[in-house]
């Protein structure tokens, strides 16, 4: 990935990184620089590396990412990783999709874990948008934009489950209004460890950027977040070690379920950012060996009025094999006790 070097002019007093870099790089807007800082793409480099970078680029391994509030002073050298922009117009990609519902206005897909919803920095031509363009032969809502045709809402890359795409502009605008008004009833399944002490709860902590790690989100009680609500209920207990939890979203903040469950003390299995990892994350003790290679979160159900006809729709996506395999392992290891479903 191309890296641009900026050297802060000698004599500059220490100031916030976003402010200093906006002045040092007039060709970039301050909001662009802030996005790079928030995404962990800005690093301090040595003066020797800066001097040897030639015409503003460098290739050495980066150091710890800087935050917006990091102080930069005269003589400091900074490397910025600037992703290549995705193509303006997407090309269809012949990738199989698990279609849950489709008519002339709407497409609902059971997105596999590992698939990105739409192109962005560092993505390829294998996103859901690319696949949906091929499946619909280009019949996706143009109102969503050329780089995210039909996309109304997102799921994280590692999250599996129901995602909706608009095939017509009428459906797109109606869905945007529904999501803005929080009308869709969205339900998720998560495997968490340990099992929560309570059988149900409602998490209402505001969510915003983490104070020191701008790549992560966090529950903020200092006014630095936005209101968020996640209701949850244990569906199945695997002793005290783990549980399957059903979550109902009332807001749509970034990483909301992951942050709220970790704050509750029951992080999702496989979540390297907010809690216990899977096999790649070094789970030890009683959970050693659990077959988890991603965040065990699945968007199981969405219910809403059809965006054009108004007919009631309920779309359900069965959990994928990796989710079921982890459940089976937990049942065999710790036993199982079922609890009533979330209403």
Legacy VTK file of the C-alpha trace (Angstrom):
# vtk DataFile Version 3.0
C-alpha trace
ASCII
DATASET POLYDATA
POINTS 343 float
0.000 0.000 0.000
1.442 3.430 -0.913
2.785 5.448 2.023
3.190 9.202 1.994
5.745 10.899 4.247
5.091 14.245 5.943
7.822 16.051 7.904
6.585 18.635 10.400
8.412 21.976 9.886
11.098 22.792 12.460
9.949 25.161 15.170
6.320 23.903 15.302
5.066 23.655 18.863
3.421 20.338 19.816
-0.156 20.159 18.534
-2.810 17.526 17.782
-1.873 15.189 14.941
-4.972 15.892 12.841
-4.422 19.649 13.002
-0.686 19.494 12.295
-1.079 17.098 9.365
-3.876 19.133 7.807
-1.491 22.103 7.706
1.440 19.996 6.463
-0.591 18.300 3.710
-2.774 20.986 2.113
-3.711 18.615 -0.724
-5.702 16.544 1.796
-8.735 17.653 3.782
-8.720 17.452 7.553
-11.603 14.943 7.424
-9.533 12.680 5.134
-6.635 12.828 7.570
-8.943 12.121 10.505
-10.323 9.043 8.731
-6.783 7.748 8.181
-5.985 8.331 11.857
-9.209 6.612 12.953
-8.433 3.642 10.678
-4.935 3.206 12.145
-3.110 4.268 8.965
-0.833 7.021 10.330
2.550 6.244 11.965
5.649 7.971 13.292
8.811 7.158 11.319
12.473 7.915 11.942
14.170 10.956 10.381
16.476 8.564 8.495
13.511 6.792 6.934
11.916 10.109 6.020
15.158 11.355 4.454
15.520 8.183 2.414
11.905 8.062 1.267
12.581 10.002 -1.901
9.515 11.588 -3.449
7.206 11.240 -0.500
6.884 7.466 -0.170
8.275 4.848 2.169
8.053 1.110 2.531
9.413 0.286 5.984
7.318 -1.536 8.555
5.055 0.902 10.461
5.156 1.586 14.177
2.168 1.927 16.514
-0.639 3.917 14.832
-1.166 7.513 15.920
-4.503 8.858 17.173
-6.063 12.241 16.448
-4.959 13.511 19.857
-1.347 12.387 19.528
1.001 15.381 19.708
3.320 16.166 16.809
6.074 18.769 16.949
8.631 20.298 14.607
10.970 17.703 13.110
8.613 14.759 13.575
8.191 12.569 10.506
4.935 10.760 9.833
3.941 8.074 7.320
0.363 7.924 6.050
-0.982 4.788 4.365
-3.379 5.996 1.675
-5.503 3.170 0.214
-6.032 2.984 -3.498
-9.550 4.170 -4.357
-11.915 1.417 -5.466
-13.089 1.519 -9.076
-15.916 3.947 -9.778
-18.043 1.298 -11.493
-18.166 -2.285 -10.262
-17.889 -5.306 -12.501
-20.191 -8.273 -11.768
-18.484 -11.310 -10.213
-19.939 -14.790 -10.636
-19.995 -15.772 -6.959
-22.796 -18.050 -5.678
-25.243 -16.439 -3.258
-27.581 -18.079 -0.719
-30.782 -16.249 -1.662
-33.428 -16.144 1.075
-36.006 -13.958 -0.701
-36.226 -12.213 -4.048
-38.780 -10.322 -6.088
-38.589 -7.445 -8.562
-37.787 -4.915 -5.807
-35.827 -6.742 -3.116
-33.051 -9.307 -2.676
-32.301 -10.927 0.687
-29.119 -12.982 1.041
-27.595 -15.152 3.752
-24.148 -13.514 3.667
-21.288 -15.869 4.497
-18.676 -14.896 7.046
-15.615 -13.478 5.316
-17.527 -11.620 2.604
-17.424 -7.802 2.622
-20.712 -6.045 1.834
-19.332 -3.486 -0.630
-15.959 -2.232 -1.913
-13.713 -0.118 0.266
-10.065 0.337 1.102
-8.150 -2.869 0.454
-11.104 -4.949 -0.811
-11.136 -6.955 -4.023
-13.760 -7.794 -6.611
-15.387 -10.454 -4.414
-17.761 -8.351 -2.317
-21.474 -8.960 -1.900
-22.158 -6.028 -4.226
-20.059 -7.625 -6.989
-21.842 -10.967 -6.524
-25.318 -9.382 -6.419
-24.630 -7.490 -9.652
-23.957 -10.818 -11.369
-26.950 -12.549 -9.766
-29.408 -9.785 -10.763
-27.722 -9.092 -14.118
-27.134 -5.521 -13.027
-30.636 -4.918 -11.668
-29.673 -3.181 -8.414
-30.763 0.262 -7.201
-28.592 2.944 -8.796
-29.647 5.394 -6.073
-27.316 3.590 -3.667
-24.303 4.754 -5.694
-22.027 3.135 -8.256
-19.657 1.639 -5.672
-22.350 0.162 -3.435
-25.281 -0.716 -5.743
-28.362 -1.851 -3.866
-26.655 -1.726 -0.461
-28.893 -0.292 2.259
-27.272 -1.662 5.436
-24.125 -3.589 6.310
-22.884 -6.581 8.242
-19.279 -6.778 9.429
-17.024 -8.945 7.294
-16.908 -11.737 9.891
-20.640 -11.635 10.640
-22.873 -14.040 8.731
-26.594 -13.806 8.086
-29.454 -11.821 6.578
-28.637 -8.743 4.540
-31.017 -6.856 2.234
-30.297 -5.245 -1.135
-32.643 -2.991 -3.085
-33.190 -3.818 -6.756
-35.141 -0.630 -7.552
-34.718 2.982 -6.495
-38.233 2.968 -5.005
-37.277 0.048 -2.751
-33.947 1.676 -1.860
-35.480 4.966 -0.700
-38.205 3.146 1.252
-35.656 0.901 2.981
-33.459 3.890 3.845
-36.478 5.501 5.527
-37.297 2.302 7.400
-33.766 1.843 8.710
-33.519 5.526 9.648
-36.788 5.129 11.577
-35.534 1.876 13.189
-38.530 -0.032 11.860
-36.853 -3.350 10.915
-36.916 -5.943 13.688
-33.373 -7.362 13.671
-32.352 -10.434 15.650
-28.859 -11.933 15.987
-27.346 -15.053 17.517
-23.999 -14.986 19.319
-21.853 -17.541 21.101
-20.356 -15.893 24.176
-17.969 -16.887 26.947
-18.459 -17.042 29.841
-22.188 -17.564 30.237
-23.747 -14.344 31.607
-24.763 -14.438 35.256
-28.230 -13.171 34.293
-30.518 -14.850 31.779
-31.516 -11.609 30.047
-30.755 -7.913 29.990
-30.879 -4.645 28.091
-27.609 -2.862 27.336
-28.076 0.877 26.807
-24.561 2.290 27.061
-23.688 4.984 24.513
-21.194 3.777 21.892
-18.406 5.862 20.349
-14.780 5.602 19.285
-12.430 4.120 21.873
-10.514 6.887 23.649
-7.060 5.523 22.861
-7.567 2.947 20.093
-9.430 4.756 17.338
-9.907 1.563 15.323
-12.179 0.169 18.056
-15.517 1.249 19.503
-16.380 1.387 23.198
-19.159 2.138 25.659
-18.697 5.819 26.500
-20.164 7.524 29.567
-18.459 10.858 28.913
-20.666 12.204 26.131
-18.372 10.802 23.453
-20.847 8.249 22.118
-24.297 7.907 20.586
-27.304 6.202 22.210
-27.402 2.450 21.648
-29.696 -0.319 22.852
-29.246 -4.086 22.623
-31.690 -6.453 24.340
-30.370 -9.957 24.888
-31.474 -13.269 26.308
-29.648 -16.530 26.913
-31.130 -19.283 24.709
-28.816 -22.123 25.622
-26.327 -22.495 28.454
-23.168 -24.568 28.084
-22.505 -24.913 31.794
-21.013 -21.668 33.065
-18.353 -21.633 30.340
-20.388 -20.313 27.412
-23.850 -19.625 26.056
-25.823 -18.990 22.897
-27.382 -15.569 23.216
-30.167 -14.033 21.142
-29.810 -10.275 20.632
-32.371 -7.761 19.416
-31.081 -4.468 18.021
-32.904 -1.188 18.505
-30.086 0.971 17.108
-27.352 0.358 14.559
-24.028 1.543 15.933
-20.735 0.171 14.613
-19.848 -3.129 16.360
-22.829 -2.579 18.684
-23.503 -6.170 19.764
-19.809 -6.969 20.103
-19.188 -3.896 22.277
-22.299 -4.298 24.435
-21.748 -8.003 25.164
-18.072 -7.431 25.957
-19.091 -4.589 28.288
-21.545 -6.976 29.965
-18.619 -9.353 30.603
-19.670 -11.970 28.042
-17.644 -11.233 24.894
-18.372 -13.096 21.688
-16.181 -16.112 20.982
-13.665 -15.408 18.249
-13.734 -11.646 18.761
-10.055 -10.692 18.802
-10.848 -6.981 19.153
-13.273 -7.031 22.082
-12.836 -10.274 23.938
-11.839 -13.889 23.794
-10.398 -15.251 20.564
-11.038 -18.511 18.788
-8.357 -20.993 17.844
-6.395 -18.115 16.343
-6.893 -16.026 19.449
-5.282 -18.316 21.957
-8.298 -19.467 23.990
-6.971 -21.532 26.853
-8.266 -23.393 29.868
-11.610 -25.162 29.562
-12.315 -23.571 26.167
-9.036 -24.680 24.576
-9.825 -26.436 21.328
-13.159 -24.786 20.620
-13.471 -24.656 16.792
-13.827 -20.915 16.385
-12.036 -19.022 13.614
-14.061 -15.811 13.416
-16.482 -13.681 15.429
-19.354 -16.037 16.292
-22.133 -13.600 15.409
-24.983 -14.381 13.005
-27.803 -12.118 11.780
-30.553 -14.695 12.077
-33.737 -12.776 11.334
-35.145 -9.519 10.008
-38.832 -8.588 9.909
-40.194 -5.483 8.194
-42.896 -4.293 5.810
-42.049 -4.906 2.164
-40.542 -1.582 1.006
-42.924 -1.295 -1.970
-46.005 -3.465 -1.362
-46.141 -3.039 2.416
-46.718 -6.773 2.943
-45.243 -8.196 6.150
-41.891 -9.896 5.547
-39.980 -12.153 7.917
-36.674 -13.412 6.544
-34.709 -16.022 8.484
-31.194 -17.288 7.795
-30.097 -20.575 9.372
-26.723 -20.373 11.136
-23.800 -21.608 9.004
-21.863 -24.849 9.589
-19.021 -23.205 11.563
-21.530 -21.745 14.045
-23.271 -25.121 14.429
-19.934 -26.895 14.846
-18.928 -24.580 17.685
-22.314 -25.134 19.371
-21.928 -28.913 19.070
-18.431 -28.781 20.581
-19.699 -26.699 23.513
-22.642 -29.054 24.120
-20.414 -32.120 24.161
-17.835 -30.469 26.415
-20.082 -28.713 28.937
-23.603 -30.095 28.509
-26.614 -28.022 27.506
-29.602 -26.337 29.089
-32.144 -24.562 26.883
-33.833 -21.284 27.827
-36.951 -19.660 26.293
-36.541 -17.752 23.033
-36.415 -13.954 22.909
-39.867 -12.598 22.081
LINES 1 344
343 0 1 2 3 4 5 6 7 8 9 10 11 12 13 14 15 16 17 18 19 20 21 22 23 24 25 26 27 28 29 30 31 32 33 34 35 36 37 38 39 40 41 42 43 44 45 46 47 48 49 50 51 52 53 54 55 56 57 58 59 60 61 62 63 64 65 66 67 68 69 70 71 72 73 74 75 76 77 78 79 80 81 82 83 84 85 86 87 88 89 90 91 92 93 94 95 96 97 98 99 100 101 102 103 104 105 106 107 108 109 110 111 112 113 114 115 116 117 118 119 120 121 122 123 124 125 126 127 128 129 130 131 132 133 134 135 136 137 138 139 140 141 142 143 144 145 146 147 148 149 150 151 152 153 154 155 156 157 158 159 160 161 162 163 164 165 166 167 168 169 170 171 172 173 174 175 176 177 178 179 180 181 182 183 184 185 186 187 188 189 190 191 192 193 194 195 196 197 198 199 200 201 202 203 204 205 206 207 208 209 210 211 212 213 214 215 216 217 218 219 220 221 222 223 224 225 226 227 228 229 230 231 232 233 234 235 236 237 238 239 240 241 242 243 244 245 246 247 248 249 250 251 252 253 254 255 256 257 258 259 260 261 262 263 264 265 266 267 268 269 270 271 272 273 274 275 276 277 278 279 280 281 282 283 284 285 286 287 288 289 290 291 292 293 294 295 296 297 298 299 300 301 302 303 304 305 306 307 308 309 310 311 312 313 314 315 316 317 318 319 320 321 322 323 324 325 326 327 328 329 330 331 332 333 334 335 336 337 338 339 340 341 342
